[in-house]
Amino acid sequence: MRSALARIGSAVAVAVILTSCSGGGDATGEPKGLAASAVCGGFAKDAASTVALKSVLGGDRFEDDYSKPDKAIDRLREDAASPWADSYQPQPVTYCGLRPAEGGEKDLKIEVGAVGKGSYLSPKLAPKVTSYTTGLEAFTSSSLGSVYFSCRPEAAAHEIVVETTIWGPAGVPETDLAQRTRLITLANAAARNVSAELGCQGDRLATGVPVAIPNPSSAP
């Protein structure tokens, strides 16, 4: 009996050592979760987006949270394939949902969907957000932002306007302007990825980090 208990105790000790050496990964030593370059179709593989994603969610690895990038692209193609009835209201699809691999309450969601022609920034909202030079319009607070760009996929019936909306973690102060820049960088990167998948031309989307500009309502 003592010999059996000793063997069990040794096995447990070895398991604990192996787990602690794995750094939170699996039994093979592989790190848990996905690298920034691998999430949601690889939209965050450029340096600016990778840095922004790590800063927004914390850590270097991420868990997928009901991302449907392929479905989102297919829905946009369908919306561009035929004219809309006056009553038709396209529904956005979650292009990317992420959480930190190590856990915690932070999360990030990016939706894409076709919308009617703008403008999109209302005078009431303008003082609460920062606007940026990319696409047709782009603006964000410290928790929510949008990028709009026009697109006519190859052989499509008509041009559509694509809205890329990003929700960042809750609880970030609205005075955190750096968070706004991170969110718009990620939303713009996702928009660029969507545009490339659809084969859009002349989307006017910025490369890297979009430049902040005065809001239309406050411009001289």
C-alpha positions in Angstrom: 0.0 0.0 0.0 2.8 2.4 0.9 4.6 1.6 -2.3 1.4 2.4 -4.4 0.8 5.7 -2.6 4.4 6.7 -3.2 4.1 6.0 -6.9 0.9 8.1 -7.0 2.5 10.9 -5.2 5.5 10.9 -7.6 3.2 10.9 -10.6 1.3 13.9 -9.2 4.5 15.8 -8.5 5.8 15.2 -12.1 2.5 16.4 -13.5 2.7 19.6 -11.5 6.3 20.2 -12.6 5.4 19.6 -16.3 2.4 22.0 -16.1 4.4 24.7 -14.5 7.1 24.4 -17.1 4.7 24.6 -19.9 3.9 28.3 -19.2 0.1 27.8 -19.3 0.2 25.8 -22.6 -0.7 22.2 -23.3 1.2 19.1 -22.5 3.5 19.5 -25.6 4.7 22.9 -24.3 2.7 24.9 -27.0 1.5 28.3 -25.9 -2.2 28.6 -25.3 -4.3 30.6 -27.7 -3.6 32.3 -31.0 -0.9 34.8 -32.0 -2.2 38.2 -33.2 -1.1 37.4 -36.8 -3.4 34.3 -36.8 -6.7 35.7 -35.5 -9.7 36.3 -37.7 -8.2 35.8 -41.1 -4.9 37.4 -40.2 -6.2 41.0 -40.2 -3.9 42.1 -37.4 -0.7 40.7 -38.9 0.9 44.1 -39.6 3.0 45.7 -36.9 0.6 48.6 -36.0 -2.4 46.2 -35.6 -0.4 43.7 -33.6 0.7 46.3 -31.1 -2.8 47.8 -30.9 -4.4 44.4 -30.3 -1.9 43.4 -27.6 -2.5 46.8 -25.9 -6.3 46.6 -26.0 -6.6 43.1 -24.7 -3.3 42.6 -22.9 -0.9 39.7 -23.4 0.4 38.2 -26.5 -2.1 35.3 -27.2 -5.9 35.4 -27.8 -8.9 33.1 -27.8 -11.5 33.2 -30.5 -15.0 34.3 -29.4 -17.5 33.3 -32.0 -15.7 34.9 -35.0 -17.3 34.4 -38.4 -15.1 36.1 -41.0 -16.2 33.8 -43.9 -19.9 34.3 -43.1 -19.3 38.1 -42.9 -17.7 38.2 -46.3 -20.4 36.0 -47.9 -23.1 38.2 -46.5 -21.5 41.3 -48.0 -21.2 39.6 -51.4 -24.9 38.7 -51.2 -25.8 42.3 -50.4 -23.9 43.5 -53.4 -25.3 40.9 -55.7 -28.8 42.2 -56.1 -30.7 45.5 -55.6 -32.3 46.1 -52.2 -35.9 46.5 -51.5 -36.8 49.7 -49.7 -37.6 47.7 -46.5 -34.4 45.7 -46.6 -32.1 46.3 -43.6 -28.9 44.2 -43.9 -27.7 42.7 -40.6 -24.1 42.9 -39.6 -22.1 39.8 -38.9 -19.4 39.3 -36.2 -16.2 39.4 -38.3 -13.9 39.0 -35.2 -14.5 38.3 -31.5 -11.5 37.9 -29.2 -10.6 37.4 -25.6 -7.2 37.2 -23.9 -5.9 33.6 -23.8 -5.0 33.9 -20.1 -8.6 34.9 -19.2 -10.1 38.0 -17.7 -13.1 40.2 -18.5 -11.6 42.1 -21.4 -13.1 41.3 -24.9 -13.1 42.8 -28.4 -15.7 42.5 -31.2 -15.6 43.7 -34.8 -18.8 43.5 -36.9 -19.1 44.3 -40.6 -22.3 44.9 -42.6 -23.6 46.8 -45.6 -25.3 50.2 -44.9 -27.0 53.0 -46.8 -25.1 56.0 -47.9 -24.2 58.6 -45.3 -23.0 60.9 -43.8 -22.8 58.8 -40.6 -21.4 61.1 -37.9 -24.3 63.1 -36.4 -23.7 66.6 -34.9 -24.8 65.2 -31.6 -22.2 62.5 -31.6 -19.3 64.5 -33.1 -18.1 66.1 -29.8 -17.9 62.7 -28.2 -15.6 61.0 -30.7 -12.4 61.5 -32.7 -12.5 61.4 -36.5 -9.8 60.0 -38.8 -8.8 60.1 -42.4 -9.6 56.7 -43.9 -12.4 55.4 -46.1 -15.5 57.5 -46.5 -15.8 58.3 -42.7 -14.2 57.0 -39.6 -14.5 57.9 -35.9 -14.3 56.3 -32.5 -14.7 56.9 -28.8 -12.6 55.0 -26.3 -15.0 52.0 -26.4 -16.8 52.1 -29.8 -15.8 53.1 -33.3 -16.7 52.7 -37.0 -15.0 52.8 -40.4 -17.1 53.2 -43.6 -15.8 52.5 -47.1 -17.4 52.0 -50.5 -17.0 48.8 -52.4 -18.3 47.2 -55.6 -17.1 43.6 -55.7 -16.2 42.2 -59.1 -19.4 41.3 -61.1 -21.6 42.8 -58.4 -24.9 44.4 -59.2 -24.2 47.6 -57.4 -21.8 49.4 -55.1 -22.3 49.0 -51.3 -21.0 50.9 -48.3 -19.4 48.6 -45.7 -19.5 49.6 -42.1 -16.8 48.1 -39.8 -17.8 48.6 -36.2 -15.5 47.8 -33.3 -16.4 47.4 -29.6 -13.5 47.6 -27.2 -13.3 46.5 -23.5 -15.6 48.3 -21.1 -14.4 50.7 -18.5 -11.8 52.6 -20.5 -12.0 56.4 -19.7 -13.2 58.5 -22.6 -10.2 60.7 -22.0 -7.9 57.9 -23.1 -7.1 59.2 -26.6 -4.5 56.5 -27.1 -7.2 53.8 -26.8 -9.2 55.6 -29.5 -6.2 55.3 -31.8 -5.8 51.6 -31.0 -9.4 50.9 -31.8 -9.5 52.8 -35.1 -6.2 51.1 -36.1 -7.9 47.7 -35.6 -11.1 48.6 -37.2 -9.3 50.0 -40.2 -7.1 46.9 -40.5 -10.2 44.7 -40.4 -11.8 47.0 -43.1 -8.7 46.6 -45.3 -8.9 42.8 -44.9 -12.6 42.8 -45.9 -11.9 45.1 -48.8 -9.2 42.8 -50.1 -11.4 39.7 -49.7 -14.2 41.4 -51.7 -11.8 42.8 -54.4 -12.8 46.4 -53.8 -11.2 49.1 -55.8 -10.6 52.7 -54.5 -11.7 52.1 -51.0 -9.5 55.0 -49.7 -8.6 53.0 -46.6 -5.4 54.2 -44.9 -2.4 52.0 -44.4 -1.3 51.5 -40.8 -2.5 54.0 -38.2 -5.2 56.5 -39.6 -4.6 60.2 -39.0 -6.9 62.1 -36.6 -8.7 65.1 -38.1 -11.1 67.7 -36.8 -14.7 66.5 -36.8 -16.9 67.9 -39.6 -19.1 69.8 -37.1 -16.1 71.5 -35.5 -13.9 72.2 -38.6 -13.4 75.9 -39.5 
